[in-house]
Every structure is written in structure tokens, then in C-alpha cells.
């Protein structure tokens, strides 16, 4: 065992135990590369600090933070292989690090204005939080090559826009595997295959200049989708959607609507529309509600296309239908004046 606080500057192979075990003080791994075949740990409130070095772990290698107040810090560090775990109220704090083929558990926090770069997938059975304090600078988790979030853990995006984001490098693809969750608020800018769960669980869920191809789009329990210049292509929709003032919802290749889509819900003063970009239909038992005067709430067809309102579907309210339309359902003006 090597324990205490201070610095290990050596070009170093660990087959035993390294333990940062003095409360609030750092045992720093620095200057030269380290190889870990056994256990490097922080206990008793100590801090195991990896400062700007590469660390290579064998299959048996583990870096562990154990116990309340204990912490592993990665600053400018790359970790290849092995496990990185936190338990018992401890955490792993990341300020620009690389995880290459690692497996993790417990809380891992990516500090504001820094990055975690992932190579060759990550087995995540913990919680990775991007920008845990919700601070104001760009903060990200980046897949630098094609890989997956494996395991049953979650990634939590915890600030607005680019302050908490997922990205992929040039030509790379990120896969969210079947038992893995991405949640919170922020941005997913990556090329993404989702086989698991992506959940916006903070108030305010928007479709902003999005293209949704196929599948189901739903709200429930009072949820709402706000659409801003978005395209739905052969989508099944159920729930409540608002097409905000001065924007467009485009329909390609029909839509199955079993919910309510409201055009200009606040009846503001700019042109707002649902556009069919090719021949298509409003299928299902839902309704389109036009909710403002004239062009402020309208349905249009583009490119000489034709829209069909099918037998069980309703268009109602007030505004304009400027479309080439076949009506087999219900069109109802139900606002006086």
C-alpha cells in the first residue's frame, strides 16, 4: 500500500493499493504515465487527483472513490480500460478527460466549461451529469469515434443549450443502448441512434427546426409539444401540440393524428401555418384547431399537392383553409364572428 497525501510523480505500475485517505487533502498522480492493475482509491474524505497524465488500466484495474466526501479528480487526464467507480456518497469530478473503453458506476460530474471525450464506447452503470451546477459556459460529452452508451445508467444534461450537450466527432455515431437513459435539458447535437430512453424531464419540451421521420410522437398527463418550423414525415401523433405564432408545421407523407394540433394558440398577429409539402392525408380521429384570423392560422398545400381530411378527422376553429383539399371528414367553423 501507498497511502496519504502528496504526489506520485514516477513512471508507475500499480499492482497493489494506492489510497488517498487523508480528509480534504490531495494525493496527486502527476508528471509521468501510470499503469493500474489493481486498486487506486480515495477514502476517508481524501482526494485522488490525476493531473494531466495518461492512465492505462488492465482488466483488473479499478479507480475508486469510496465514502462521503471522498473524490477522484480527473484534470486533463486520459484513462484507458478498467473501471472507474464511486460509491457511498463519493464522486468522480471531470475537468477535461478522456475515457477509452472504460466501465463506470456512481456519480461522474463534468464541470462547467470542460469536456469528457469518449472513445470505443462506455459501459455506464452510474450517472454522468453534464454541467452539474448549471453554469453558463459550453460543457459537453463527446464521442470521438463511433460507439455506444452501454449499461443501465443515465446521462443527465443539466443546463441550457450548449451549456450541456452531447456531440459526435466527424463521421462518428453515438448509440443510446436499450437499457440506457439520456435525460434532462440542453442539447443533443450528436448523430444519434436511440435504442433506449431519451427523456426531457424539465419543464419546456420543444421541437425547434426538427425533422421527425416515422414512429410515434406523444404527450400525456398534461404534457405539451411546441413546434417551431418543424417537419413531421409519416408520424403517428397523439396528445397536444401547439404551432406557435409566425412559424410553420410541415407535413410530408401524411400524418396519423389522434390528438389536437392547435395553429397559433395565442392568436397572435403573424402568419402561422400547417403546410402539406406533398400529397398526403390527415388520418386518425384527432383534430386540427385553427385559432386566429385569416393567414394567422391557415392550412396550405405546396408544390401542387392535395391534402385529404379523412373520415374520422376534424378541422375546426377559425382562420383559413388555402389548401387543395379533399374532405371526407369534418370541417367546422365553431367560433362566432
C-alpha positions as a LaTeX table, in Angstrom:
\begin{tabular}{lrrr}
\hline
Residue & $x$ (\AA) & $y$ (\AA) & $z$ (\AA) \\
\hline
Unk1 & 0.00 & 0.00 & 0.00 \\
Unk2 & 0.95 & 3.56 & $-0.76$ \\
Unk3 & $-1.29$ & 5.98 & 1.15 \\
Unk4 & $-1.63$ & 9.51 & 2.46 \\
Unk5 & $-1.30$ & 12.81 & 0.58 \\
Unk6 & 1.39 & 14.32 & $-1.57$ \\
Unk7 & 2.47 & 13.45 & $-5.14$ \\
Unk8 & 3.37 & 10.35 & $-7.10$ \\
Unk9 & 5.47 & 11.69 & $-9.96$ \\
Unk10 & 7.05 & 8.39 & $-11.02$ \\
Unk11 & 6.53 & 6.42 & $-14.18$ \\
Unk12 & 4.47 & 3.97 & $-12.17$ \\
Unk13 & 2.93 & 0.47 & $-12.30$ \\
Unk14 & 0.46 & $-0.32$ & $-9.52$ \\
Unk15 & $-0.15$ & $-3.96$ & $-8.60$ \\
Unk16 & $-1.16$ & $-3.14$ & $-5.02$ \\
Unk17 & $-3.16$ & $-0.34$ & $-3.40$ \\
Unk18 & $-2.80$ & 3.42 & $-3.72$ \\
Unk19 & $-5.07$ & 5.17 & $-1.21$ \\
Unk20 & $-5.67$ & 8.92 & $-0.84$ \\
Unk21 & $-7.03$ & 8.63 & 2.71 \\
Unk22 & $-6.44$ & 11.99 & 4.38 \\
Unk23 & $-9.62$ & 14.07 & 4.53 \\
Unk24 & $-9.75$ & 17.11 & 2.23 \\
Unk25 & $-6.14$ & 16.63 & 1.05 \\
Unk26 & $-4.85$ & 15.52 & $-2.35$ \\
Unk27 & $-2.76$ & 12.57 & $-3.33$ \\
Unk28 & $-1.79$ & 13.70 & $-6.83$ \\
Unk29 & $-0.79$ & 11.41 & $-9.69$ \\
Unk30 & 1.25 & 13.62 & $-12.00$ \\
Unk31 & 4.15 & 14.20 & $-14.42$ \\
Unk32 & 4.67 & 10.62 & $-15.72$ \\
Unk33 & 2.25 & 7.95 & $-17.04$ \\
Unk34 & 0.64 & 5.43 & $-14.68$ \\
Unk35 & $-0.44$ & 1.82 & $-15.17$ \\
Unk36 & $-3.01$ & 0.32 & $-12.82$ \\
Unk37 & $-3.51$ & $-3.45$ & $-12.47$ \\
Unk38 & $-5.18$ & $-3.32$ & $-9.07$ \\
Unk39 & $-6.68$ & $-0.52$ & $-6.92$ \\
Unk40 & $-6.20$ & 3.24 & $-6.85$ \\
Unk41 & $-8.68$ & 4.81 & $-4.45$ \\
Unk42 & $-9.83$ & 7.78 & $-2.38$ \\
Unk43 & $-11.28$ & 7.01 & 1.07 \\
Unk44 & $-11.99$ & 8.84 & 4.32 \\
Unk45 & $-12.75$ & 12.11 & 2.55 \\
Unk46 & $-9.43$ & 12.12 & 0.68 \\
Unk47 & $-8.93$ & 13.30 & $-2.91$ \\
Unk48 & $-7.14$ & 11.21 & $-5.54$ \\
Unk49 & $-6.14$ & 13.74 & $-8.18$ \\
Unk50 & $-4.97$ & 12.74 & $-11.67$ \\
Unk51 & $-3.28$ & 15.76 & $-13.22$ \\
Unk52 & $-2.58$ & 15.83 & $-16.98$ \\
Unk53 & $-1.27$ & 12.28 & $-17.40$ \\
Unk54 & $-2.30$ & 9.11 & $-19.28$ \\
Unk55 & $-3.50$ & 6.18 & $-17.17$ \\
Unk56 & $-3.72$ & 2.66 & $-18.59$ \\
Unk57 & $-5.71$ & 0.04 & $-16.70$ \\
Unk58 & $-5.76$ & $-3.72$ & $-17.20$ \\
Unk59 & $-8.99$ & $-5.71$ & $-16.87$ \\
Unk60 & $-8.40$ & $-5.93$ & $-13.12$ \\
Unk61 & $-7.62$ & $-2.24$ & $-12.73$ \\
Unk62 & $-10.04$ & $-0.05$ & $-10.75$ \\
Unk63 & $-10.07$ & 3.61 & $-9.74$ \\
Unk64 & $-12.48$ & 4.08 & $-6.83$ \\
Unk65 & $-13.88$ & 6.92 & $-4.73$ \\
Unk66 & $-15.43$ & 5.44 & $-1.59$ \\
Unk67 & $-17.29$ & 7.20 & 1.20 \\
Unk68 & $-18.86$ & 10.62 & 1.76 \\
Unk69 & $-16.51$ & 13.45 & 0.86 \\
Unk70 & $-14.05$ & 11.19 & $-0.96$ \\
Unk71 & $-13.32$ & 12.22 & $-4.53$ \\
Unk72 & $-11.43$ & 11.24 & $-7.66$ \\
Unk73 & $-10.47$ & 14.22 & $-9.83$ \\
Unk74 & $-9.51$ & 13.98 & $-13.50$ \\
Unk75 & $-7.89$ & 17.09 & $-14.98$ \\
Unk76 & $-6.52$ & 16.78 & $-18.49$ \\
Unk77 & $-6.26$ & 13.02 & $-17.98$ \\
Unk78 & $-6.87$ & 10.07 & $-20.30$ \\
Unk79 & $-7.98$ & 6.74 & $-18.84$ \\
Unk80 & $-7.86$ & 3.61 & $-20.97$ \\
Unk81 & $-9.62$ & 0.42 & $-19.87$ \\
Unk82 & $-10.64$ & $-0.87$ & $-16.47$ \\
Unk83 & $-13.24$ & 0.51 & $-14.09$ \\
Unk84 & $-13.89$ & 3.95 & $-12.59$ \\
Unk85 & $-16.36$ & 3.79 & $-9.72$ \\
Unk86 & $-17.79$ & 5.95 & $-6.95$ \\
Unk87 & $-19.79$ & 4.66 & $-4.01$ \\
Unk88 & $-21.09$ & 5.63 & $-0.58$ \\
Unk89 & $-21.60$ & 9.32 & $-1.33$ \\
Unk90 & $-18.28$ & 9.80 & $-3.14$ \\
Unk91 & $-17.95$ & 11.21 & $-6.67$ \\
Unk92 & $-15.74$ & 11.46 & $-9.72$ \\
Unk93 & $-15.10$ & 15.05 & $-10.87$ \\
Unk94 & $-14.07$ & 15.62 & $-14.50$ \\
Unk95 & $-12.31$ & 18.68 & $-15.90$ \\
Unk96 & $-11.28$ & 17.71 & $-19.44$ \\
Unk97 & $-10.71$ & 13.95 & $-19.52$ \\
Unk98 & $-10.81$ & 11.04 & $-21.95$ \\
Unk99 & $-12.49$ & 7.70 & $-21.23$ \\
Unk100 & $-11.36$ & 4.99 & $-23.65$ \\
Unk101 & $-13.15$ & 1.65 & $-23.30$ \\
Unk102 & $-13.93$ & 2.08 & $-19.60$ \\
Unk103 & $-16.76$ & 0.87 & $-17.35$ \\
Unk104 & $-18.13$ & 3.21 & $-14.69$ \\
Unk105 & $-20.57$ & 3.37 & $-11.80$ \\
Unk106 & $-21.64$ & 6.05 & $-9.34$ \\
Unk107 & $-21.79$ & 9.82 & $-9.96$ \\
Unk108 & $-19.43$ & 11.31 & $-12.56$ \\
Unk109 & $-19.66$ & 15.10 & $-12.95$ \\
Unk110 & $-18.39$ & 17.04 & $-15.99$ \\
Unk111 & $-17.52$ & 20.51 & $-14.72$ \\
Unk112 & $-18.70$ & 23.68 & $-16.45$ \\
Unk113 & $-16.62$ & 24.74 & $-19.48$ \\
Unk114 & $-14.92$ & 21.33 & $-19.81$ \\
Unk115 & $-15.31$ & 18.13 & $-21.86$ \\
Unk116 & $-15.39$ & 14.39 & $-21.42$ \\
Unk117 & $-14.20$ & 12.68 & $-24.62$ \\
Unk118 & $-15.26$ & 9.06 & $-25.13$ \\
Unk119 & $-13.53$ & 6.54 & $-27.37$ \\
Unk120 & $-14.66$ & 2.97 & $-28.08$ \\
Unk121 & $-17.92$ & 3.08 & $-26.10$ \\
Unk122 & $-18.54$ & 3.33 & $-22.38$ \\
Unk123 & $-20.28$ & 0.92 & $-20.00$ \\
Unk124 & $-22.24$ & 3.34 & $-17.85$ \\
Unk125 & $-23.95$ & 1.89 & $-14.78$ \\
Unk126 & $-23.80$ & 5.22 & $-12.98$ \\
Unk127 & $-24.91$ & 8.82 & $-13.55$ \\
Unk128 & $-22.88$ & 11.17 & $-15.74$ \\
Unk129 & $-24.00$ & 14.76 & $-15.19$ \\
Unk130 & $-23.01$ & 17.38 & $-17.76$ \\
Unk131 & $-22.61$ & 20.77 & $-16.03$ \\
Unk132 & $-23.88$ & 19.76 & $-12.57$ \\
Unk133 & $-24.11$ & 23.36 & $-11.32$ \\
Unk134 & $-25.95$ & 24.60 & $-14.43$ \\
Unk135 & $-23.28$ & 27.24 & $-15.05$ \\
Unk136 & $-23.07$ & 29.39 & $-18.15$ \\
Unk137 & $-20.27$ & 28.03 & $-20.39$ \\
Unk138 & $-20.30$ & 25.35 & $-23.09$ \\
Unk139 & $-19.90$ & 21.91 & $-21.49$ \\
Unk140 & $-20.01$ & 18.61 & $-23.34$ \\
Unk141 & $-19.68$ & 14.87 & $-23.57$ \\
Unk142 & $-18.20$ & 13.99 & $-26.97$ \\
Unk143 & $-17.96$ & 10.65 & $-28.75$ \\
Unk144 & $-14.77$ & 10.96 & $-30.79$ \\
Unk145 & $-15.42$ & 7.74 & $-32.73$ \\
Unk146 & $-18.46$ & 5.53 & $-33.26$ \\
Unk147 & $-19.57$ & 3.88 & $-30.03$ \\
Unk148 & $-22.34$ & 3.24 & $-27.55$ \\
Unk149 & $-23.63$ & 4.08 & $-24.12$ \\
Unk150 & $-23.87$ & 0.55 & $-22.69$ \\
Unk151 & $-25.16$ & $-0.42$ & $-19.26$ \\
Unk152 & $-28.23$ & 0.65 & $-17.29$ \\
Unk153 & $-27.05$ & 4.11 & $-16.23$ \\
Unk154 & $-28.00$ & 7.59 & $-17.32$ \\
Unk155 & $-26.56$ & 10.79 & $-18.72$ \\
Unk156 & $-28.10$ & 13.95 & $-17.25$ \\
Unk157 & $-27.89$ & 17.16 & $-19.27$ \\
Unk158 & $-28.19$ & 19.95 & $-16.72$ \\
Unk159 & $-28.10$ & 23.37 & $-18.38$ \\
Unk160 & $-29.47$ & 25.30 & $-21.35$ \\
Unk161 & $-28.42$ & 24.84 & $-24.97$ \\
Unk162 & $-24.67$ & 24.35 & $-25.48$ \\
Unk163 & $-24.07$ & 24.56 & $-21.74$ \\
Unk164 & $-24.96$ & 20.85 & $-21.53$ \\
Unk165 & $-24.64$ & 18.91 & $-24.77$ \\
Unk166 & $-23.79$ & 15.61 & $-26.41$ \\
Unk167 & $-21.71$ & 15.69 & $-29.61$ \\
Unk168 & $-20.06$ & 13.31 & $-32.05$ \\
Unk169 & $-16.83$ & 13.76 & $-33.96$ \\
Unk170 & $-16.61$ & 13.82 & $-37.74$ \\
Unk171 & $-18.20$ & 10.67 & $-39.14$ \\
Unk172 & $-18.92$ & 9.22 & $-35.70$ \\
Unk173 & $-22.26$ & 7.81 & $-34.50$ \\
Unk174 & $-23.49$ & 7.62 & $-30.90$ \\
Unk175 & $-25.87$ & 4.83 & $-29.85$ \\
Unk176 & $-28.01$ & 5.01 & $-26.74$ \\
Unk177 & $-28.45$ & 1.31 & $-25.99$ \\
Unk178 & $-31.63$ & $-0.44$ & $-24.87$ \\
Unk179 & $-31.29$ & $-0.09$ & $-21.08$ \\
Unk180 & $-29.58$ & 3.33 & $-21.04$ \\
Unk181 & $-31.19$ & 6.74 & $-20.41$ \\
Unk182 & $-30.36$ & 10.27 & $-21.56$ \\
Unk183 & $-32.43$ & 12.88 & $-19.73$ \\
Unk184 & $-32.63$ & 16.50 & $-18.58$ \\
Unk185 & $-32.37$ & 19.62 & $-20.70$ \\
Unk186 & $-29.70$ & 21.00 & $-23.00$ \\
Unk187 & $-28.76$ & 19.79 & $-26.49$ \\
Unk188 & $-28.18$ & 16.52 & $-28.27$ \\
Unk189 & $-26.11$ & 17.66 & $-31.24$ \\
Unk190 & $-24.73$ & 14.20 & $-31.97$ \\
Unk191 & $-25.50$ & 11.77 & $-34.73$ \\
Unk192 & $-27.65$ & 9.50 & $-32.56$ \\
Unk193 & $-29.25$ & 6.08 & $-32.75$ \\
Unk194 & $-31.67$ & 5.73 & $-29.83$ \\
Unk195 & $-32.48$ & 2.19 & $-28.71$ \\
Unk196 & $-33.08$ & 3.27 & $-25.12$ \\
Unk197 & $-34.80$ & 6.25 & $-23.46$ \\
Unk198 & $-34.31$ & 9.95 & $-24.18$ \\
Unk199 & $-36.42$ & 11.97 & $-21.74$ \\
Unk200 & $-36.81$ & 15.73 & $-21.43$ \\
Unk201 & $-37.88$ & 15.82 & $-17.78$ \\
Unk202 & $-37.56$ & 19.55 & $-17.11$ \\
Unk203 & $-40.44$ & 21.93 & $-17.99$ \\
Unk204 & $-40.45$ & 23.16 & $-21.62$ \\
Unk205 & $-40.33$ & 20.46 & $-24.39$ \\
Unk206 & $-39.92$ & 21.89 & $-27.90$ \\
Unk207 & $-39.49$ & 20.77 & $-31.49$ \\
Unk208 & $-37.33$ & 23.53 & $-32.95$ \\
Unk209 & $-36.46$ & 23.23 & $-36.64$ \\
Unk210 & $-36.68$ & 19.47 & $-36.28$ \\
Unk211 & $-37.46$ & 16.74 & $-38.81$ \\
Unk212 & $-39.20$ & 13.68 & $-37.34$ \\
Unk213 & $-39.24$ & 10.66 & $-39.65$ \\
Unk214 & $-41.75$ & 7.95 & $-38.76$ \\
Unk215 & $-42.58$ & 6.43 & $-35.40$ \\
Unk216 & $-44.75$ & 7.75 & $-32.58$ \\
Unk217 & $-44.80$ & 11.26 & $-31.12$ \\
Unk218 & $-46.87$ & 11.60 & $-27.95$ \\
Unk219 & $-47.72$ & 13.74 & $-24.95$ \\
Unk220 & $-49.52$ & 12.61 & $-21.81$ \\
Unk221 & $-50.51$ & 13.74 & $-18.32$ \\
Unk222 & $-50.75$ & 17.40 & $-19.34$ \\
Unk223 & $-47.61$ & 17.40 & $-21.46$ \\
Unk224 & $-47.30$ & 19.70 & $-24.49$ \\
Unk225 & $-45.19$ & 19.84 & $-27.63$ \\
Unk226 & $-44.43$ & 23.29 & $-29.07$ \\
Unk227 & $-43.48$ & 23.08 & $-32.74$ \\
Unk228 & $-41.28$ & 25.74 & $-34.35$ \\
Unk229 & $-40.64$ & 25.29 & $-38.08$ \\
Unk230 & $-40.72$ & 21.51 & $-37.79$ \\
Unk231 & $-41.47$ & 18.72 & $-40.28$ \\
Unk232 & $-43.42$ & 15.57 & $-39.45$ \\
Unk233 & $-42.91$ & 12.81 & $-42.00$ \\
Unk234 & $-45.25$ & 9.79 & $-41.70$ \\
Unk235 & $-45.51$ & 10.29 & $-37.93$ \\
Unk236 & $-48.19$ & 8.95 & $-35.56$ \\
Unk237 & $-49.17$ & 11.76 & $-33.16$ \\
Unk238 & $-51.26$ & 11.61 & $-30.00$ \\
Unk239 & $-51.55$ & 14.36 & $-27.42$ \\
Unk240 & $-51.35$ & 18.14 & $-27.56$ \\
Unk241 & $-49.19$ & 20.17 & $-29.95$ \\
Unk242 & $-49.01$ & 23.93 & $-30.42$ \\
Unk243 & $-47.73$ & 25.51 & $-33.63$ \\
Unk244 & $-46.53$ & 28.86 & $-32.32$ \\
Unk245 & $-47.17$ & 32.24 & $-33.91$ \\
Unk246 & $-45.17$ & 33.12 & $-37.06$ \\
Unk247 & $-43.87$ & 29.56 & $-37.67$ \\
Unk248 & $-44.73$ & 26.52 & $-39.79$ \\
Unk249 & $-45.52$ & 22.87 & $-39.18$ \\
Unk250 & $-44.81$ & 20.94 & $-42.37$ \\
Unk251 & $-46.42$ & 17.58 & $-43.16$ \\
Unk252 & $-44.75$ & 15.11 & $-45.51$ \\
Unk253 & $-46.27$ & 11.76 & $-46.49$ \\
Unk254 & $-49.35$ & 12.13 & $-44.29$ \\
Unk255 & $-49.76$ & 12.13 & $-40.52$ \\
Unk256 & $-51.86$ & 9.98 & $-38.22$ \\
Unk257 & $-53.31$ & 12.48 & $-35.76$ \\
Unk258 & $-55.19$ & 11.16 & $-32.74$ \\
Unk259 & $-54.54$ & 14.29 & $-30.73$ \\
Unk260 & $-55.04$ & 18.05 & $-31.01$ \\
Unk261 & $-52.78$ & 20.29 & $-33.09$ \\
Unk262 & $-53.51$ & 23.99 & $-32.50$ \\
Unk263 & $-52.32$ & 26.56 & $-35.04$ \\
Unk264 & $-51.42$ & 29.86 & $-33.34$ \\
Unk265 & $-52.67$ & 29.01 & $-29.83$ \\
Unk266 & $-52.29$ & 32.58 & $-28.54$ \\
Unk267 & $-53.98$ & 34.15 & $-31.63$ \\
Unk268 & $-51.05$ & 36.46 & $-32.27$ \\
Unk269 & $-50.74$ & 38.65 & $-35.35$ \\
Unk270 & $-48.35$ & 36.89 & $-37.76$ \\
Unk271 & $-48.88$ & 34.28 & $-40.47$ \\
Unk272 & $-48.85$ & 30.79 & $-38.96$ \\
Unk273 & $-49.49$ & 27.60 & $-40.91$ \\
Unk274 & $-49.68$ & 23.87 & $-41.35$ \\
Unk275 & $-48.27$ & 23.06 & $-44.80$ \\
Unk276 & $-48.53$ & 19.86 & $-46.84$ \\
Unk277 & $-45.34$ & 19.65 & $-48.89$ \\
Unk278 & $-46.60$ & 16.72 & $-50.97$ \\
Unk279 & $-49.83$ & 14.73 & $-51.39$ \\
Unk280 & $-50.92$ & 13.46 & $-48.01$ \\
Unk281 & $-53.71$ & 12.95 & $-45.53$ \\
Unk282 & $-54.83$ & 13.78 & $-42.03$ \\
Unk283 & $-55.57$ & 10.28 & $-40.72$ \\
Unk284 & $-56.92$ & 9.29 & $-37.32$ \\
Unk285 & $-59.63$ & 10.63 & $-35.02$ \\
Unk286 & $-57.87$ & 13.81 & $-33.91$ \\
Unk287 & $-58.34$ & 17.46 & $-34.78$ \\
Unk288 & $-56.60$ & 20.50 & $-36.21$ \\
Unk289 & $-57.69$ & 23.71 & $-34.45$ \\
Unk290 & $-57.22$ & 26.95 & $-36.38$ \\
Unk291 & $-57.06$ & 29.68 & $-33.75$ \\
Unk292 & $-56.61$ & 33.12 & $-35.32$ \\
Unk293 & $-57.90$ & 35.30 & $-38.15$ \\
Unk294 & $-57.12$ & 34.85 & $-41.84$ \\
Unk295 & $-53.49$ & 33.89 & $-42.56$ \\
Unk296 & $-52.64$ & 33.93 & $-38.89$ \\
Unk297 & $-53.99$ & 30.35 & $-38.71$ \\
Unk298 & $-54.10$ & 28.50 & $-42.01$ \\
Unk299 & $-53.67$ & 25.19 & $-43.79$ \\
Unk300 & $-51.85$ & 25.22 & $-47.14$ \\
Unk301 & $-50.72$ & 22.78 & $-49.82$ \\
Unk302 & $-47.42$ & 23.37 & $-51.62$ \\
Unk303 & $-45.99$ & 22.06 & $-54.89$ \\
Unk304 & $-49.44$ & 21.38 & $-56.45$ \\
Unk305 & $-50.13$ & 18.81 & $-53.75$ \\
Unk306 & $-53.51$ & 17.73 & $-52.37$ \\
Unk307 & $-54.44$ & 17.20 & $-48.74$ \\
Unk308 & $-57.16$ & 14.77 & $-47.64$ \\
Unk309 & $-59.09$ & 15.15 & $-44.41$ \\
Unk310 & $-60.08$ & 11.52 & $-43.78$ \\
Unk311 & $-63.38$ & 10.18 & $-42.47$ \\
Unk312 & $-62.81$ & 10.43 & $-38.69$ \\
Unk313 & $-60.63$ & 13.53 & $-38.64$ \\
Unk314 & $-61.74$ & 17.09 & $-37.80$ \\
Unk315 & $-60.57$ & 20.55 & $-38.82$ \\
Unk316 & $-62.23$ & 23.28 & $-36.79$ \\
Unk317 & $-61.94$ & 26.82 & $-35.47$ \\
Unk318 & $-61.40$ & 29.99 & $-37.47$ \\
Unk319 & $-58.74$ & 31.11 & $-39.92$ \\
Unk320 & $-58.16$ & 29.90 & $-43.48$ \\
Unk321 & $-58.01$ & 26.71 & $-45.48$ \\
Unk322 & $-55.97$ & 27.71 & $-48.52$ \\
Unk323 & $-55.22$ & 24.11 & $-49.49$ \\
Unk324 & $-56.25$ & 21.88 & $-52.36$ \\
Unk325 & $-58.32$ & 19.62 & $-50.13$ \\
Unk326 & $-60.49$ & 16.52 & $-50.34$ \\
Unk327 & $-62.75$ & 16.42 & $-47.30$ \\
Unk328 & $-64.06$ & 13.06 & $-46.14$ \\
Unk329 & $-64.24$ & 14.07 & $-42.52$ \\
Unk330 & $-65.47$ & 17.15 & $-40.62$ \\
Unk331 & $-64.64$ & 20.81 & $-41.25$ \\
Unk332 & $-66.37$ & 23.03 & $-38.70$ \\
Unk333 & $-66.35$ & 26.75 & $-38.03$ \\
Unk334 & $-67.06$ & 26.77 & $-34.32$ \\
Unk335 & $-66.04$ & 30.31 & $-33.35$ \\
Unk336 & $-68.62$ & 33.03 & $-33.88$ \\
Unk337 & $-67.72$ & 36.15 & $-35.85$ \\
\hline
\end{tabular}
